[in-house]
Amino acid sequence: MLKLILPVAMLAAITPQIAAAQATDPTPAIKERYATLPNLTDDTKLYETFGRREGLVAIMDDFMNRLVANPRTRPYFENSDKERIKALLVEQVCVVLKGPCTYSGRSMAEAHMGMNVNEGAFFALVEEFQKTLNARNIPFAAQNRLIASLTPMHRDIIDR
Ligand code: HEM
């Protein structure tokens, strides 16, 4: 449990630093799409660590099953087009990991607009993502690199 809570707390604490780093991020592949840029990694091996495209597809399958099983996230996903979301998540994470992909979905602000995502639902989702990555034996350091790249997007996703 501690293993799950600690990284989430750490990420909340480092979010301002990540935001500062993003302000100068010149990465073009994703810039036009996001009001909030993910903090892209410069580790070229990270994409391999996640099992390349095949690995990401398996991760998102498992992740979506967990999101539908968790009562805090289920209401958002049960009537959604899960196959489409999974495919877009694969693309998005692939881009964040510097894989050979292009993200074809909407901006995070657009995709989550009016959905009333609160902090509880957001952290429940992050927790399910960590459980997924643990189940697939993704090394802890690599997990944190990816999650640190994704969580700054919370500003565009959570409705306050
Ligand atoms: C860092 C966190 C998150 C990331 C990276 C993320 C990423 C994405 C992506 C890539 C899409 C597809 C975009 C598109 O439809 O064009 C999407 C859609 C969606 N997300 Fe998220 N998301 C995050 C957090 C959340 C949270 C916390 C919830 C709710 C608990 C949520 C619920 C949804 C739903 C229901 C859709 C489908 C929207 C639709 O089909 O109209 N997301 N998300």
Boltz pocket constraint, residues with backbone or C-beta under 6 A from the ligand:
constraints:
  - pocket:
      binder: B
      contacts: [[A, 72], [A, 73], [A, 76], [A, 77], [A, 80], [A, 81], [A, 84], [A, 85], [A, 88], [A, 89], [A, 92], [A, 104], [A, 105], [A, 106], [A, 107], [A, 111], [A, 112], [A, 117], [A, 118], [A, 121], [A, 122], [A, 123], [A, 125], [A, 150], [A, 151], [A, 153], [A, 154], [A, 157]]
      max_distance: 6.0
